[in-house]
Amino acid sequence: SEASGGRSLRADGFGENPFYHCLVAEILPAPGEPLGPCVVGYGLYYFIYSTWKGRNIYLEDVYVMPEYRGQGIGSKIIKKVAEVALDKGCSQFRLAVLNWNQKAIDLYKALGAQDLTEAEGWHSFRFEGEAMRKLAGK
Amino acid sequence: GSQVRISKEEEDLEVADGFGENPFYHCLVAEILPAPGEPLGPCVVGYGLYYFIYSTWKGRNIYLEDVYVMPEYRGQGIGSKIIKKVAEVALDKGCSQFRLAVLNWNQKAIDLYKALGAQDLTEAEGWHSFRFEGEAMRKLAGK
């Protein structure tokens, strides 16, 4: 699908130097069933960098279709990201959660993540739109 | 007085991750240029290290990982110049926003970023940064 702002998810993810990578969770058909594998979830991530720790991964999106939740698919996606991260020499991977998304918070904590905003006081800041253009002198 | 120039770091450093064919990060440096007649070359007094990130909603973005100005050169607007240059680079590269992280006790940085027009998303929208690392991460990966 096309991302807003005129950028193509297809071009950005599947060219020579992709901006992101995506894992998909597929349900495989039972033997004899005519249908092919069916994608029911995904994990979109990219590589980031820390001057202290070197290469890291940032997990931008985790999604499982509502009818397939509660089966551990989200956990499998996150475990696969951890595996990819270690294979690629990353010492950690990060993600963001909204503070009212209790299900996600509980899942990530159960899997061993630490809330850095709570533990260390990190806040996410953003420049965008008019403020950003003004800053750039454009 | 001396001028400050913000430019892309071009030196051949040993850090392969920044200077290979597909660098993991990019770095702007702030240099003090010598006054006319002075024998010394430009002197790096600060830097801004950033990389490209991606949002499924907004497309390409920049993440400003590090901003640093040597203590003796602070209070002169160099940090602001670095951030403005990052905004310029971001727009030139088709990014609709750029992000950064601040510690909640770093009042000077918070005041600077807000004065320059940034929004605290943790405060405004409730975003929390989570991290997997070390033993917990290896266990997760089954390694």
Interface residues (C-beta under 8 A of the other chain):
Chain A: A3 S4 G5 G6 R7 L9 D12 N17 F19 Y20 L44 Y46 F47 I48 Y49 S50 T51 G54 R55 Y58 E60 D61 I78 K79 A82 E83 A85 L86 S91 Q92 F93 R94 L95 A96 V97 L98 N99 W100 I105 Y108 L111 G112 A113 Q114 D115 L116 T117 E118 E120 G121 W122 H123 S124 F125 R126 F127 E128 G129 A131 M132 R133 K134 L135 A136 G137 K138
Chain B: D17 N22 F24 Y25 L49 Y51 F52 I53 Y54 S55 T56 W57 K58 G59 R60 Y63 E65 D66 I83 K84 A87 E88 A90 L91 G94 S96 Q97 F98 R99 L100 A101 V102 L103 N104 W105 I110 Y113 L116 G117 A118 Q119 D120 L121 T122 E123 E125 G126 W127 H128 S129 F130 R131 F132 E133 G134 A136 M137 R138 K139 L140 A141 G142 K143
